[in-house]
């Protein structure tokens, strides 16, 4: 079995444990994830989500699109005015 097959066939429990490890940056033993471990976990998580039809809104890395009318407008301040000193 190769990595892709393992990632697509992991159990929901393993999926949630890997996802939690990536979110916290550490294993349940408190050992920190290495960069390589984090990358491999993320790859496995994404493959699992795609192969198990996890809704897009619940997938790792999902960023909701804000409606333009919902975006708060912040007034701009002009700081380039010269003072009359």
C-alpha positions in Angstrom: 0.0 0.0 0.0 1.4 3.4 -0.9 1.0 6.8 0.8 -2.0 7.8 -1.3 -3.9 4.6 -0.5 -3.0 4.9 3.2 -4.2 8.5 3.3 -7.5 7.8 1.5 -8.2 4.7 3.7 -7.4 6.1 7.1 -10.1 6.0 9.8 -12.0 9.1 10.9 -10.2 8.8 14.3 -6.8 9.0 12.7 -7.9 11.8 10.5 -9.1 13.9 13.5 -5.9 13.1 15.4 -3.7 14.2 12.5 -5.8 17.3 12.0 -5.5 18.2 15.7 -1.7 17.6 15.6 -1.3 20.0 12.7 -3.6 22.6 14.4 -1.6 22.5 17.6 1.8 21.9 16.1 2.5 18.9 18.3 1.7 15.3 18.9 -0.5 14.1 21.8 2.8 13.3 23.6 3.7 17.0 23.4 6.5 16.4 21.0 6.6 19.1 18.3 5.9 18.2 14.7 8.8 18.7 12.4 8.3 20.6 9.2 8.3 17.3 7.2 5.8 15.7 9.6 3.5 18.7 9.2 3.7 18.6 5.4 3.0 14.9 5.3 0.1 15.2 7.8 -1.4 18.0 5.7 -1.1 16.0 2.5 -2.8 13.0 4.2 -5.5 15.2 5.6 -6.3 16.8 2.2 -6.3 13.4 0.4 -8.6 12.0 3.1 -11.0 15.0 2.8 -11.2 14.7 -1.0 -11.6 10.9 -1.1 -14.2 11.0 1.6 -16.3 13.9 0.2 -15.8 16.1 3.2 -17.9 19.3 2.5 -15.7 22.1 1.2 -16.6 24.4 4.1 -15.2 21.8 6.5 -12.0 21.1 4.7 -8.5 22.1 6.0 -7.5 25.5 4.8 -11.0 26.6 3.7 -11.5 30.4 3.7 -15.0 31.6 3.2 -15.5 34.2 0.5 -16.9 37.5 2.0 -19.6 39.2 0.2 -18.5 42.7 -0.9 -21.4 44.3 0.8 -20.4 42.6 4.1 -16.9 44.0 4.0 -16.6 46.9 6.5 -15.3 50.0 5.0 -12.5 51.7 6.9 -12.2 55.4 6.4 -8.8 56.5 5.1 -6.7 59.1 6.8 -4.5 61.5 4.8 -1.2 61.8 6.7 0.6 63.6 3.9 -0.7 67.1 4.9 2.0 69.6 5.7 1.7 71.7 8.8 2.0 75.5 8.8 4.8 75.8 11.2 
